[in-house]
C-alpha cells in the first residue's frame, strides 16, 4: 500500500537549534511529494512540492529535499513561530494522502 | 479575505442529530475537496467536486454523509444521525483545474463535537 511515514512524531528544540524532519515514502509512480504546515485549530498551509530526487526548495528557514526513498524538511535556526505540525503528503489520483505529521515545538 | 472559508467554525451536537457544514472556496477554483482530521492524524480524503459534479467518494463517507455543490460554487456537507465517532475536524480545500495537485488551499475547518 502506498504510504508516507513521518518521524519523529514530536520534536522539541531550543530557539536557534537546527534539525530535520523525516518523511519516508513507499509510493509507486510518485508524481510529487508535498509539505504542509498546520497550526493548531487551523487548516494545513501548503509549503512545497518536490517532483524528483535531488530537488530542493527553500522558504525562509525551511528547506525541503527529496531522495528516491525519503524527504527531509530541514529547519535552520528556528524561532518559536515555527512551532506547528508539519505534514508530508503525496497525490493519488485527484486527492492528497497525508502522513500523520511531526509536531514541532520551538522553545524560546 | 479571498481564501477558503468554512462555517461554522465549531459545532457541538447531541448524538442522533443532523448537522450541516458550509464551505466557500476561492472564487476561481473549480475543484473542491472535503477531508476529515482526527487528533494526531493527518487529514483523510472524503470526497471532491469538479464544478457541480461529485467525482469521487471515499469509503469513509458512509450513507449518513452527503455532500453537494449546487451551481459549482459553495459546498455543503451534511451528517445525518451523528455518532460520537463523527467527532473530528472537517476541512475543505479548493484548487484550480489543471493545477499541481499539491496546491490545494485549505480552509480553517469546522470542529465537530458529538456528545
Boltz contact constraints between the chains, C-beta under 6 A:
constraints:
  - contact:
      token1: [A, 32]
      token2: [B, 102]
      max_distance: 6.0
  - contact:
      token1: [A, 34]
      token2: [B, 102]
      max_distance: 6.0
  - contact:
      token1: [A, 42]
      token2: [B, 108]
      max_distance: 6.0
  - contact:
      token1: [A, 43]
      token2: [B, 91]
      max_distance: 6.0
  - contact:
      token1: [A, 43]
      token2: [B, 106]
      max_distance: 6.0
  - contact:
      token1: [A, 43]
      token2: [B, 107]
      max_distance: 6.0
  - contact:
      token1: [A, 43]
      token2: [B, 108]
      max_distance: 6.0
  - contact:
      token1: [A, 43]
      token2: [B, 109]
      max_distance: 6.0
  - contact:
      token1: [A, 44]
      token2: [B, 106]
      max_distance: 6.0
  - contact:
      token1: [A, 46]
      token2: [B, 103]
      max_distance: 6.0
  - contact:
      token1: [A, 49]
      token2: [B, 100]
      max_distance: 6.0
  - contact:
      token1: [A, 49]
      token2: [B, 102]
      max_distance: 6.0
  - contact:
      token1: [A, 87]
      token2: [B, 42]
      max_distance: 6.0
  - contact:
      token1: [A, 91]
      token2: [B, 101]
      max_distance: 6.0
  - contact:
      token1: [A, 95]
      token2: [B, 45]
      max_distance: 6.0
  - contact:
      token1: [A, 98]
      token2: [B, 42]
      max_distance: 6.0
  - contact:
      token1: [A, 98]
      token2: [B, 43]
      max_distance: 6.0
  - contact:
      token1: [A, 99]
      token2: [B, 42]
      max_distance: 6.0
  - contact:
      token1: [A, 100]
      token2: [B, 41]
      max_distance: 6.0
  - contact:
      token1: [A, 100]
      token2: [B, 42]
      max_distance: 6.0
  - contact:
      token1: [A, 101]
      token2: [B, 42]
      max_distance: 6.0
